[in-house]
Amino acid sequence: MTNPFDDPDGVFFVLINDELQYSLWPAFADVPPGWAVAREAGTHRDSVAFIEENWTDMRPKSLVDRMAGH
């Protein structure tokens, strides 16, 4: 069995959580609790490009806030 996250021909959502972390997610699978769709279903390439363009700070939001003194 192959990993559905690595399927170059698959269709994927891009998910985001409350910590502003992103995830590539196969469109056939239910969105897990705590995550929301940040980008509607698209190709693997387009979904990865969206994540690379938008997730520029890998630190969780809570850490960013704490470091900023919030």
All heavy atoms as a GROMACS GRO file, in nm:
protein
  561
    1MET      N    1   0.084  -0.118   0.000
    1MET     CA    2   0.000   0.000   0.000
    1MET      C    3   0.089   0.125   0.000
    1MET      O    4   0.188   0.133   0.071
    1MET     CB    5  -0.089  -0.001   0.124
    1MET     CG    6  -0.179   0.120   0.131
    1MET     SD    7  -0.292   0.105   0.269
    1MET     CE    8  -0.373   0.259   0.254
    2THR      N    9   0.051   0.224  -0.077
    2THR     CA   10   0.125   0.349  -0.082
    2THR      C   11   0.063   0.451   0.013
    2THR      O   12  -0.055   0.443   0.048
    2THR     CB   13   0.127   0.406  -0.224
    2THR    OG1   14  -0.007   0.433  -0.263
    2THR    CG2   15   0.191   0.310  -0.322
    3ASN      N   16   0.143   0.546   0.050
    3ASN     CA   17   0.097   0.652   0.139
    3ASN      C   18   0.012   0.751   0.060
    3ASN      O   19   0.062   0.810  -0.036
    3ASN     CB   20   0.219   0.722   0.200
    3ASN     CG   21   0.183   0.827   0.300
    3ASN    OD1   22   0.073   0.880   0.302
    3ASN    ND2   23   0.279   0.861   0.384
    4PRO      N   24  -0.115   0.773   0.098
    4PRO     CA   25  -0.201   0.863   0.021
    4PRO      C   26  -0.152   1.008   0.023
    4PRO      O   27  -0.186   1.086  -0.065
    4PRO     CB   28  -0.338   0.850   0.088
    4PRO     CG   29  -0.310   0.798   0.224
    4PRO     CD   30  -0.185   0.715   0.213
    5PHE      N   31  -0.069   1.044   0.121
    5PHE     CA   32  -0.016   1.180   0.128
    5PHE      C   33   0.091   1.205   0.022
    5PHE      O   34   0.122   1.319  -0.010
    5PHE     CB   35   0.042   1.209   0.267
    5PHE     CG   36  -0.062   1.215   0.374
    5PHE    CD1   37  -0.102   1.100   0.441
    5PHE    CD2   38  -0.123   1.335   0.407
    5PHE    CE1   39  -0.199   1.105   0.540
    5PHE    CE2   40  -0.220   1.341   0.506
    5PHE     CZ   41  -0.258   1.226   0.571
    6ASP      N   42   0.147   1.100  -0.033
    6ASP     CA   43   0.253   1.111  -0.133
    6ASP      C   44   0.204   1.087  -0.275
    6ASP      O   45   0.284   1.087  -0.368
    6ASP     CB   46   0.364   1.011  -0.102
    6ASP     CG   47   0.435   1.041   0.028
    6ASP    OD1   48   0.440   1.159   0.067
    6ASP    OD2   49   0.484   0.946   0.091
    7ASP      N   50   0.074   1.069  -0.294
    7ASP     CA   51   0.019   1.037  -0.426
    7ASP      C   52   0.024   1.160  -0.517
    7ASP      O   53  -0.052   1.256  -0.496
    7ASP     CB   54  -0.125   0.988  -0.411
    7ASP     CG   55  -0.188   0.948  -0.542
    7ASP    OD1   56  -0.124   0.961  -0.649
    7ASP    OD2   57  -0.305   0.904  -0.539
    8PRO      N   58   0.112   1.162  -0.616
    8PRO     CA   59   0.123   1.279  -0.702
    8PRO      C   60  -0.003   1.303  -0.787
    8PRO      O   61  -0.024   1.413  -0.837
    8PRO     CB   62   0.244   1.248  -0.790
    8PRO     CG   63   0.255   1.100  -0.789
    8PRO     CD   64   0.202   1.055  -0.655
    9ASP      N   65  -0.087   1.200  -0.800
    9ASP     CA   66  -0.211   1.213  -0.876
    9ASP      C   67  -0.332   1.233  -0.786
    9ASP      O   68  -0.445   1.240  -0.835
    9ASP     CB   69  -0.232   1.088  -0.963
    9ASP     CG   70  -0.120   1.070  -1.063
    9ASP    OD1   71  -0.076   1.171  -1.123
    9ASP    OD2   72  -0.075   0.955  -1.080
   10GLY      N   73  -0.310   1.244  -0.656
   10GLY     CA   74  -0.419   1.259  -0.561
   10GLY      C   75  -0.476   1.400  -0.561
   10GLY      O   76  -0.419   1.494  -0.617
   11VAL      N   77  -0.590   1.411  -0.495
   11VAL     CA   78  -0.657   1.540  -0.475
   11VAL      C   79  -0.651   1.570  -0.326
   11VAL      O   80  -0.683   1.484  -0.243
   11VAL     CB   81  -0.803   1.534  -0.525
   11VAL    CG1   82  -0.874   1.665  -0.500
   11VAL    CG2   83  -0.806   1.498  -0.674
   12PHE      N   84  -0.610   1.693  -0.293
   12PHE     CA   85  -0.582   1.726  -0.154
   12PHE      C   86  -0.646   1.858  -0.112
   12PHE      O   87  -0.657   1.951  -0.192
   12PHE     CB   88  -0.430   1.740  -0.133
   12PHE     CG   89  -0.357   1.613  -0.157
   12PHE    CD1   90  -0.312   1.580  -0.284
   12PHE    CD2   91  -0.333   1.525  -0.053
   12PHE    CE1   92  -0.244   1.462  -0.306
   12PHE    CE2   93  -0.265   1.406  -0.075
   12PHE     CZ   94  -0.221   1.374  -0.202
   13PHE      N   95  -0.683   1.862   0.015
   13PHE     CA   96  -0.716   1.987   0.083
   13PHE      C   97  -0.588   2.035   0.150
   13PHE      O   98  -0.498   1.957   0.178
   13PHE     CB   99  -0.819   1.967   0.194
   13PHE     CG  100  -0.956   1.930   0.148
   13PHE    CD1  101  -1.015   1.813   0.192
   13PHE    CD2  102  -1.028   2.013   0.064
   13PHE    CE1  103  -1.143   1.779   0.154
   13PHE    CE2  104  -1.156   1.980   0.025
   13PHE     CZ  105  -1.213   1.863   0.069
   14VAL      N  106  -0.583   2.164   0.178
   14VAL     CA  107  -0.483   2.216   0.270
   14VAL      C  108  -0.560   2.254   0.395
   14VAL      O  109  -0.660   2.328   0.388
   14VAL     CB  110  -0.408   2.338   0.213
   14VAL    CG1  111  -0.318   2.398   0.319
   14VAL    CG2  112  -0.328   2.299   0.090
   15LEU      N  113  -0.519   2.200   0.508
   15LEU     CA  114  -0.586   2.227   0.635
   15LEU      C  115  -0.501   2.323   0.718
   15LEU      O  116  -0.381   2.334   0.700
   15LEU     CB  117  -0.606   2.097   0.713
   15LEU     CG  118  -0.680   1.984   0.643
   15LEU    CD1  119  -0.699   1.867   0.739
   15LEU    CD2  120  -0.812   2.030   0.586
   16ILE      N  121  -0.569   2.388   0.813
   16ILE     CA  122  -0.500   2.476   0.909
   16ILE      C  123  -0.564   2.454   1.046
   16ILE      O  124  -0.684   2.427   1.056
   16ILE     CB  125  -0.509   2.624   0.865
   16ILE    CG1  126  -0.415   2.711   0.949
   16ILE    CG2  127  -0.652   2.675   0.865
   16ILE    CD1  128  -0.394   2.850   0.894
   17ASN      N  129  -0.482   2.465   1.151
   17ASN     CA  130  -0.536   2.450   1.286
   17ASN      C  131  -0.527   2.584   1.361
   17ASN      O  132  -0.482   2.684   1.305
   17ASN     CB  133  -0.468   2.336   1.362
   17ASN     CG  134  -0.321   2.361   1.389
   17ASN    OD1  135  -0.271   2.474   1.382
   17ASN    ND2  136  -0.249   2.255   1.421
   18ASP      N  137  -0.568   2.584   1.486
   18ASP     CA  138  -0.568   2.707   1.567
   18ASP      C  139  -0.428   2.761   1.593
   18ASP      O  140  -0.413   2.877   1.629
   18ASP     CB  141  -0.639   2.683   1.701
   18ASP     CG  142  -0.788   2.661   1.684
   18ASP    OD1  143  -0.844   2.700   1.580
   18ASP    OD2  144  -0.850   2.605   1.777
   19GLU      N  145  -0.327   2.678   1.577
   19GLU     CA  146  -0.189   2.720   1.596
   19GLU      C  147  -0.128   2.773   1.466
   19GLU      O  148  -0.009   2.800   1.458
   19GLU     CB  149  -0.105   2.605   1.651
   19GLU     CG  150  -0.138   2.568   1.794
   19GLU     CD  151  -0.087   2.669   1.895
   19GLU    OE1  152  -0.003   2.754   1.862
   19GLU    OE2  153  -0.133   2.662   2.010
   20LEU      N  154  -0.212   2.785   1.363
   20LEU     CA  155  -0.172   2.834   1.230
   20LEU      C  156  -0.069   2.742   1.164
   20LEU      O  157   0.018   2.786   1.090
   20LEU     CB  158  -0.122   2.978   1.236
   20LEU     CG  159  -0.222   3.079   1.294
   20LEU    CD1  160  -0.163   3.219   1.293
   20LEU    CD2  161  -0.356   3.074   1.222
   21GLN      N  162  -0.083   2.612   1.191
   21GLN     CA  163  -0.001   2.510   1.128
   21GLN      C  164  -0.081   2.450   1.013
   21GLN      O  165  -0.203   2.434   1.024
   21GLN     CB  166   0.036   2.402   1.229
   21GLN     CG  167   0.120   2.456   1.342
   21GLN     CD  168   0.130   2.358   1.457
   21GLN    OE1  169   0.031   2.303   1.502
   21GLN    NE2  170   0.252   2.338   1.505
   22TYR      N  171  -0.015   2.418   0.905
   22TYR     CA  172  -0.081   2.366   0.786
   22TYR      C  173  -0.059   2.216   0.772
   22TYR      O  174   0.040   2.162   0.821
   22TYR     CB  175  -0.027   2.436   0.662
   22TYR     CG  176  -0.073   2.580   0.649
   22TYR    CD1  177  -0.007   2.682   0.715
   22TYR    CD2  178  -0.183   2.612   0.571
   22TYR    CE1  179  -0.049   2.815   0.704
   22TYR    CE2  180  -0.226   2.744   0.558
   22TYR     CZ  181  -0.159   2.844   0.625
   22TYR     OH  182  -0.201   2.974   0.613
   23SER      N  183  -0.150   2.152   0.698
   23SER     CA  184  -0.136   2.011   0.669
   23SER      C  185  -0.194   1.982   0.531
   23SER      O  186  -0.299   2.034   0.494
   23SER     CB  187  -0.213   1.928   0.773
   23SER     OG  188  -0.204   1.790   0.743
   24LEU      N  189  -0.123   1.899   0.456
   24LEU     CA  190  -0.173   1.844   0.331
   24LEU      C  191  -0.265   1.730   0.370
   24LEU      O  192  -0.228   1.646   0.452
   24LEU     CB  193  -0.054   1.793   0.250
   24LEU     CG  194  -0.081   1.739   0.112
   24LEU    CD1  195  -0.126   1.851   0.019
   24LEU    CD2  196   0.044   1.673   0.057
   25TRP      N  197  -0.387   1.725   0.312
   25TRP     CA  198  -0.483   1.625   0.356
   25TRP      C  199  -0.556   1.566   0.236
   25TRP      O  200  -0.612   1.641   0.156
   25TRP     CB  201  -0.584   1.688   0.452
   25TRP     CG  202  -0.656   1.586   0.532
   25TRP    CD1  203  -0.784   1.542   0.514
   25TRP    CD2  204  -0.605   1.511   0.641
   25TRP    NE1  205  -0.814   1.445   0.605
   25TRP    CE2  206  -0.704   1.424   0.685
   25TRP    CE3  207  -0.481   1.510   0.706
   25TRP    CZ2  208  -0.686   1.337   0.791
   25TRP    CZ3  209  -0.462   1.423   0.811
   25TRP    CH2  210  -0.566   1.338   0.853
   26PRO      N  211  -0.559   1.434   0.221
   26PRO     CA  212  -0.630   1.372   0.109
   26PRO      C  213  -0.779   1.411   0.111
   26PRO      O  214  -0.844   1.407   0.216
   26PRO     CB  215  -0.614   1.222   0.132
   26PRO     CG  216  -0.498   1.209   0.226
   26PRO     CD  217  -0.498   1.333   0.309
   27ALA      N  218  -0.830   1.451  -0.004
   27ALA     CA  219  -0.969   1.498  -0.013
   27ALA      C  220  -1.071   1.389   0.020
   27ALA      O  221  -1.182   1.420   0.061
   27ALA     CB  222  -0.996   1.556  -0.151
   28PHE      N  223  -1.032   1.262   0.005
   28PHE     CA  224  -1.126   1.153   0.033
   28PHE      C  225  -1.146   1.130   0.183
   28PHE      O  226  -1.241   1.065   0.225
   28PHE     CB  227  -1.082   1.023  -0.034
   28PHE     CG  228  -0.956   0.964   0.021
   28PHE    CD1  229  -0.957   0.890   0.139
   28PHE    CD2  230  -0.835   0.984  -0.044
   28PHE    CE1  231  -0.840   0.837   0.190
   28PHE    CE2  232  -0.717   0.930   0.006
   28PHE     CZ  233  -0.719   0.857   0.124
   29ALA      N  234  -1.057   1.184   0.266
   29ALA     CA  235  -1.062   1.159   0.410
   29ALA      C  236  -1.134   1.273   0.482
   29ALA      O  237  -1.126   1.389   0.440
   29ALA     CB  238  -0.921   1.145   0.466
   30ASP      N  239  -1.204   1.240   0.589
   30ASP     CA  240  -1.272   1.341   0.670
   30ASP      C  241  -1.170   1.435   0.732
   30ASP      O  242  -1.061   1.392   0.773
   30ASP     CB  243  -1.353   1.275   0.782
   30ASP     CG  244  -1.472   1.196   0.731
   30ASP    OD1  245  -1.520   1.225   0.619
   30ASP    OD2  246  -1.518   1.106   0.804
   31VAL      N  247  -1.206   1.562   0.740
   31VAL     CA  248  -1.121   1.660   0.806
   31VAL      C  249  -1.122   1.630   0.956
   31VAL      O  250  -1.228   1.619   1.016
   31VAL     CB  251  -1.171   1.804   0.778
   31VAL    CG1  252  -1.092   1.906   0.858
   31VAL    CG2  253  -1.163   1.834   0.629
   32PRO      N  254  -1.006   1.613   1.017
   32PRO     CA  255  -1.002   1.577   1.159
   32PRO      C  256  -1.042   1.693   1.249
   32PRO      O  257  -1.030   1.811   1.210
   32PRO     CB  258  -0.856   1.538   1.182
   32PRO     CG  259  -0.780   1.602   1.073
   32PRO     CD  260  -0.873   1.619   0.957
   33PRO      N  261  -1.091   1.663   1.368
   33PRO     CA  262  -1.127   1.769   1.464
   33PRO      C  263  -1.008   1.860   1.491
   33PRO      O  264  -0.893   1.815   1.497
   33PRO     CB  265  -1.165   1.691   1.591
   33PRO     CG  266  -1.198   1.553   1.545
   33PRO     CD  267  -1.113   1.528   1.424
   34GLY      N  268  -1.036   1.989   1.504
   34GLY     CA  269  -0.932   2.085   1.533
   34GLY      C  270  -0.868   2.145   1.409
   34GLY      O  271  -0.781   2.230   1.419
   35TRP      N  272  -0.911   2.100   1.293
   35TRP     CA  273  -0.856   2.149   1.167
   35TRP      C  274  -0.969   2.206   1.081
   35TRP      O  275  -1.082   2.162   1.090
   35TRP     CB  276  -0.787   2.036   1.091
   35TRP     CG  277  -0.664   1.987   1.159
   35TRP    CD1  278  -0.657   1.893   1.260
   35TRP    CD2  279  -0.531   2.031   1.136
   35TRP    NE1  280  -0.527   1.876   1.299
   35TRP    CE2  281  -0.447   1.959   1.223
   35TRP    CE3  282  -0.472   2.122   1.049
   35TRP    CZ2  283  -0.308   1.975   1.227
   35TRP    CZ3  284  -0.335   2.138   1.051
   35TRP    CH2  285  -0.255   2.066   1.140
   36ALA      N  286  -0.935   2.302   0.995
   36ALA     CA  287  -1.030   2.362   0.901
   36ALA      C  288  -0.965   2.366   0.763
   36ALA      O  289  -0.842   2.369   0.751
   36ALA     CB  290  -1.067   2.503   0.946
   37VAL      N  291  -1.047   2.371   0.661
   37VAL     CA  292  -0.996   2.377   0.524
   37VAL      C  293  -0.947   2.519   0.496
   37VAL      O  294  -1.022   2.615   0.507
   37VAL     CB  295  -1.105   2.335   0.422
   37VAL    CG1  296  -1.054   2.353   0.280
   37VAL    CG2  297  -1.148   2.191   0.447
   38ALA      N  298  -0.819   2.531   0.462
   38ALA     CA  299  -0.759   2.660   0.426
   38ALA      C  300  -0.757   2.678   0.275
   38ALA      O  301  -0.751   2.791   0.226
   38ALA     CB  302  -0.616   2.670   0.480
   39ARG      N  303  -0.759   2.568   0.202
   39ARG     CA  304  -0.761   2.571   0.055
   39ARG      C  305  -0.841   2.451   0.008
   39ARG      O  306  -0.818   2.339   0.052
   39ARG     CB  307  -0.619   2.564  -0.001
   39ARG     CG  308  -0.614   2.572  -0.153
   39ARG     CD  309  -0.469   2.560  -0.202
   39ARG     NE  310  -0.459   2.579  -0.345
   39ARG     CZ  311  -0.485   2.484  -0.436
   39ARG    NH1  312  -0.523   2.364  -0.399
   39ARG    NH2  313  -0.471   2.511  -0.564
   40GLU      N  314  -0.934   2.478  -0.081
   40GLU     CA  315  -1.018   2.371  -0.134
   40GLU      C  316  -0.935   2.270  -0.212
   40GLU      O  317  -0.819   2.294  -0.243
   40GLU     CB  318  -1.129   2.430  -0.221
   40GLU     CG  319  -1.233   2.509  -0.142
   40GLU     CD  320  -1.305   2.426  -0.037
   40GLU    OE1  321  -1.335   2.307  -0.061
   40GLU    OE2  322  -1.332   2.480   0.071
   41ALA      N  323  -0.997   2.160  -0.245
   41ALA     CA  324  -0.929   2.048  -0.309
   41ALA      C  325  -0.855   2.090  -0.435
   41ALA      O  326  -0.907   2.168  -0.516
   41ALA     CB  327  -1.029   1.937  -0.340
   42GLY      N  328  -0.734   2.039  -0.448
   42GLY     CA  329  -0.652   2.066  -0.564
   42GLY      C  330  -0.547   1.958  -0.582
   42GLY      O  331  -0.545   1.860  -0.508
   43THR      N  332  -0.461   1.979  -0.676
   43THR     CA  333  -0.356   1.880  -0.704
   43THR      C  334  -0.254   1.878  -0.590
   43THR      O  335  -0.246   1.973  -0.511
   43THR     CB  336  -0.283   1.913  -0.834
   43THR    OG1  337  -0.213   2.037  -0.818
   43THR    CG2  338  -0.379   1.921  -0.953
   44HIS      N  339  -0.177   1.773  -0.586
   44HIS     CA  340  -0.070   1.762  -0.487
   44HIS      C  341   0.026   1.879  -0.503
   44HIS      O  342   0.059   1.947  -0.405
   44HIS     CB  343   0.002   1.628  -0.504
   44HIS     CG  344   0.105   1.601  -0.400
   44HIS    ND1  345   0.233   1.650  -0.409
   44HIS    CD2  346   0.097   1.530  -0.284
   44HIS    CE1  347   0.302   1.609  -0.303
   44HIS    NE2  348   0.222   1.536  -0.226
   45ARG      N  349   0.068   1.905  -0.624
   45ARG     CA  350   0.164   2.012  -0.652
   45ARG      C  351   0.110   2.148  -0.608
   45ARG      O  352   0.180   2.225  -0.542
   45ARG     CB  353   0.199   2.015  -0.800
   45ARG     CG  354   0.285   2.135  -0.838
   45ARG     CD  355   0.314   2.136  -0.983
   45ARG     NE  356   0.426   2.045  -1.002
   45ARG     CZ  357   0.493   2.031  -1.113
   45ARG    NH1  358   0.459   2.101  -1.218
   45ARG    NH2  359   0.594   1.949  -1.123
   46ASP      N  360  -0.013   2.180  -0.645
   46ASP     CA  361  -0.071   2.310  -0.609
   46ASP      C  362  -0.092   2.323  -0.459
   46ASP      O  363  -0.073   2.431  -0.402
   46ASP     CB  364  -0.204   2.333  -0.682
   46ASP     CG  365  -0.186   2.355  -0.831
   46ASP    OD1  366  -0.073   2.383  -0.876
   46ASP    OD2  367  -0.287   2.343  -0.904
   47SER      N  368  -0.129   2.214  -0.394
   47SER     CA  369  -0.151   2.217  -0.250
   47SER      C  370  -0.020   2.238  -0.174
   47SER      O  371  -0.013   2.318  -0.080
   47SER     CB  372  -0.220   2.088  -0.204
   47SER     OG  373  -0.348   2.077  -0.266
   48VAL      N  374   0.084   2.168  -0.216
   48VAL     CA  375   0.215   2.185  -0.153
   48VAL      C  376   0.266   2.327  -0.177
   48VAL      O  377   0.321   2.391  -0.086
   48VAL     CB  378   0.315   2.079  -0.203
   48VAL    CG1  379   0.456   2.112  -0.160
   48VAL    CG2  380   0.274   1.941  -0.154
   49ALA      N  381   0.246   2.380  -0.297
   49ALA     CA  382   0.290   2.517  -0.328
   49ALA      C  383   0.217   2.617  -0.239
   49ALA      O  384   0.277   2.713  -0.190
   49ALA     CB  385   0.266   2.548  -0.475
   50PHE      N  386   0.088   2.595  -0.215
   50PHE     CA  387   0.011   2.684  -0.127
   50PHE      C  388   0.070   2.682   0.014
   50PHE      O  389   0.087   2.787   0.076
   50PHE     CB  390  -0.136   2.642  -0.124
   50PHE     CG  391  -0.221   2.726  -0.035
   50PHE    CD1  392  -0.283   2.839  -0.083
   50PHE    CD2  393  -0.240   2.692   0.099
   50PHE    CE1  394  -0.362   2.918  -0.001
   50PHE    CE2  395  -0.319   2.770   0.183
   50PHE     CZ  396  -0.380   2.884   0.132
   51ILE      N  397   0.100   2.564   0.064
   51ILE     CA  398   0.158   2.552   0.199
   51ILE      C  399   0.293   2.623   0.204
   51ILE      O  400   0.320   2.700   0.297
   51ILE     CB  401   0.171   2.404   0.240
   51ILE    CG1  402   0.032   2.343   0.262
   51ILE    CG2  403   0.255   2.391   0.367
   51ILE    CD1  404   0.032   2.192   0.282
   52GLU      N  405   0.378   2.598   0.106
   52GLU     CA  406   0.510   2.661   0.106
   52GLU      C  407   0.501   2.813   0.098
   52GLU      O  408   0.582   2.883   0.158
   52GLU     CB  409   0.592   2.606  -0.011
   52GLU     CG  410   0.635   2.463   0.010
   52GLU     CD  411   0.706   2.402  -0.109
   52GLU    OE1  412   0.706   2.463  -0.219
   52GLU    OE2  413   0.760   2.292  -0.093
   53GLU      N  414   0.402   2.864   0.027
   53GLU     CA  415   0.385   3.009   0.014
   53GLU      C  416   0.327   3.073   0.140
   53GLU      O  417   0.362   3.185   0.175
   53GLU     CB  418   0.293   3.039  -0.105
   53GLU     CG  419   0.271   3.186  -0.131
   53GLU     CD  420   0.184   3.211  -0.252
   53GLU    OE1  421   0.194   3.136  -0.350
   53GLU    OE2  422   0.103   3.305  -0.247
   54ASN      N  423   0.241   3.001   0.210
   54ASN     CA  424   0.167   3.060   0.321
   54ASN      C  425   0.219   3.025   0.459
   54ASN      O  426   0.196   3.100   0.554
   54ASN     CB  427   0.019   3.021   0.311
   54ASN     CG  428  -0.048   3.091   0.196
   54ASN    OD1  429  -0.085   3.207   0.207
   54ASN    ND2  430  -0.060   3.022   0.083
   55TRP      N  431   0.286   2.913   0.475
   55TRP     CA  432   0.336   2.872   0.607
   55TRP      C  433   0.483   2.909   0.615
   55TRP      O  434   0.572   2.826   0.600
   55TRP     CB  435   0.314   2.724   0.626
   55TRP     CG  436   0.330   2.677   0.768
   55TRP    CD1  437   0.341   2.754   0.881
   55TRP    CD2  438   0.339   2.541   0.812
   55TRP    NE1  439   0.354   2.674   0.992
   55TRP    CE2  440   0.353   2.544   0.952
   55TRP    CE3  441   0.335   2.420   0.747
   55TRP    CZ2  442   0.364   2.427   1.028
   55TRP    CZ3  443   0.345   2.304   0.822
   55TRP    CH2  444   0.359   2.308   0.960
   56THR      N  445   0.507   3.035   0.640
   56THR     CA  446   0.644   3.087   0.638
   56THR      C  447   0.710   3.087   0.775
   56THR      O  448   0.831   3.103   0.786
   56THR     CB  449   0.646   3.229   0.580
   56THR    OG1  450   0.560   3.312   0.659
   56THR    CG2  451   0.598   3.229   0.435
   57ASP      N  452   0.632   3.072   0.881
   57ASP     CA  453   0.685   3.067   1.017
   57ASP      C  454   0.636   2.936   1.080
   57ASP      O  455   0.517   2.921   1.106
   57ASP     CB  456   0.636   3.188   1.097
   57ASP     CG  457   0.699   3.198   1.234
   57ASP    OD1  458   0.760   3.099   1.281
   57ASP    OD2  459   0.687   3.305   1.296
   58MET      N  460   0.727   2.844   1.100
   58MET     CA  461   0.689   2.712   1.150
   58MET      C  462   0.653   2.709   1.298
   58MET      O  463   0.601   2.610   1.347
   58MET     CB  464   0.803   2.612   1.126
   58MET     CG  465   0.834   2.590   0.981
   58MET     SD  466   0.692   2.515   0.900
   58MET     CE  467   0.745   2.519   0.732
   59ARG      N  468   0.679   2.819   1.368
   59ARG     CA  469   0.647   2.821   1.510
   59ARG      C  470   0.495   2.822   1.531
   59ARG      O  471   0.423   2.891   1.460
   59ARG     CB  472   0.706   2.945   1.577
   59ARG     CG  473   0.857   2.953   1.569
   59ARG     CD  474   0.908   3.084   1.622
   59ARG     NE  475   0.853   3.195   1.543
   59ARG     CZ  476   0.857   3.322   1.581
   59ARG    NH1  477   0.912   3.357   1.695
   59ARG    NH2  478   0.806   3.416   1.504
   60PRO      N  479   0.445   2.747   1.630
   60PRO     CA  480   0.302   2.752   1.662
   60PRO      C  481   0.263   2.894   1.707
   60PRO      O  482   0.344   2.967   1.765
   60PRO     CB  483   0.286   2.654   1.777
   60PRO     CG  484   0.410   2.572   1.779
   60PRO     CD  485   0.517   2.654   1.715
   61LYS      N  486   0.139   2.931   1.679
   61LYS     CA  487   0.090   3.064   1.714
   61LYS      C  488   0.109   3.093   1.863
   61LYS      O  489   0.146   3.205   1.901
   61LYS     CB  490  -0.057   3.078   1.676
   61LYS     CG  491  -0.115   3.215   1.708
   61LYS     CD  492  -0.263   3.220   1.674
   61LYS     CE  493  -0.325   3.355   1.703
   61LYS     NZ  494  -0.303   3.407   1.835
   62SER      N  495   0.085   2.995   1.948
   62SER     CA  496   0.099   3.018   2.093
   62SER      C  497   0.243   3.056   2.129
   62SER      O  498   0.265   3.140   2.216
   62SER     CB  499   0.055   2.895   2.171
   62SER     OG  500   0.129   2.781   2.133
   63LEU      N  501   0.341   2.998   2.062
   63LEU     CA  502   0.480   3.033   2.087
   63LEU      C  503   0.510   3.173   2.036
   63LEU      O  504   0.575   3.252   2.105
   63LEU     CB  505   0.573   2.932   2.021
   63LEU     CG  506   0.723   2.962   2.033
   63LEU    CD1  507   0.767   2.968   2.179
   63LEU    CD2  508   0.802   2.858   1.955
   64VAL      N  509   0.462   3.207   1.918
   64VAL     CA  510   0.482   3.341   1.863
   64VAL      C  511   0.423   3.445   1.958
   64VAL      O  512   0.487   3.545   1.990
   64VAL     CB  513   0.418   3.353   1.723
   64VAL    CG1  514   0.419   3.496   1.674
   64VAL    CG2  515   0.489   3.261   1.625
   65ASP      N  516   0.301   3.419   2.007
   65ASP     CA  517   0.236   3.511   2.099
   65ASP      C  518   0.315   3.525   2.230
   65ASP      O  519   0.334   3.635   2.281
   65ASP     CB  520   0.094   3.466   2.131
   65ASP     CG  521  -0.001   3.479   2.013
   65ASP    OD1  522   0.036   3.546   1.912
   65ASP    OD2  523  -0.112   3.423   2.019
   66ARG      N  524   0.361   3.412   2.282
   66ARG     CA  525   0.437   3.414   2.408
   66ARG      C  526   0.569   3.492   2.390
   66ARG      O  527   0.607   3.571   2.477
   66ARG     CB  528   0.462   3.270   2.454
   66ARG     CG  529   0.516   3.261   2.594
   66ARG     CD  530   0.514   3.118   2.651
   66ARG     NE  531   0.569   3.016   2.565
   66ARG     CZ  532   0.497   2.916   2.509
   66ARG    NH1  533   0.367   2.908   2.531
   66ARG    NH2  534   0.554   2.827   2.432
   67MET      N  535   0.634   3.471   2.278
   67MET     CA  536   0.760   3.541   2.253
   67MET      C  537   0.738   3.691   2.233
   67MET      O  538   0.827   3.770   2.261
   67MET     CB  539   0.831   3.480   2.132
   67MET     CG  540   0.882   3.339   2.159
   67MET     SD  541   0.956   3.264   2.013
   67MET     CE  542   1.109   3.356   2.005
   68ALA      N  543   0.618   3.728   2.186
   68ALA     CA  544   0.586   3.869   2.166
   68ALA      C  545   0.533   3.934   2.294
   68ALA      O  546   0.503   4.052   2.294
   68ALA     CB  547   0.485   3.884   2.054
   69GLY      N  548   0.519   3.854   2.399
   69GLY     CA  549   0.473   3.906   2.527
   69GLY      C  550   0.323   3.921   2.538
   69GLY      O  551   0.274   3.995   2.622
   70HIS      N  552   0.247   3.848   2.456
   70HIS     CA  553   0.100   3.855   2.461
   70HIS      C  554   0.046   3.760   2.564
   70HIS      O  555   0.077   3.654   2.587
   70HIS     CB  556   0.038   3.822   2.327
   70HIS     CG  557   0.072   3.924   2.223
   70HIS    ND1  558   0.088   3.890   2.092
   70HIS    CD2  559   0.098   4.056   2.228
   70HIS    CE1  560   0.120   3.998   2.022
   70HIS    NE2  561   0.127   4.098   2.102
   0.00000   0.00000   0.00000
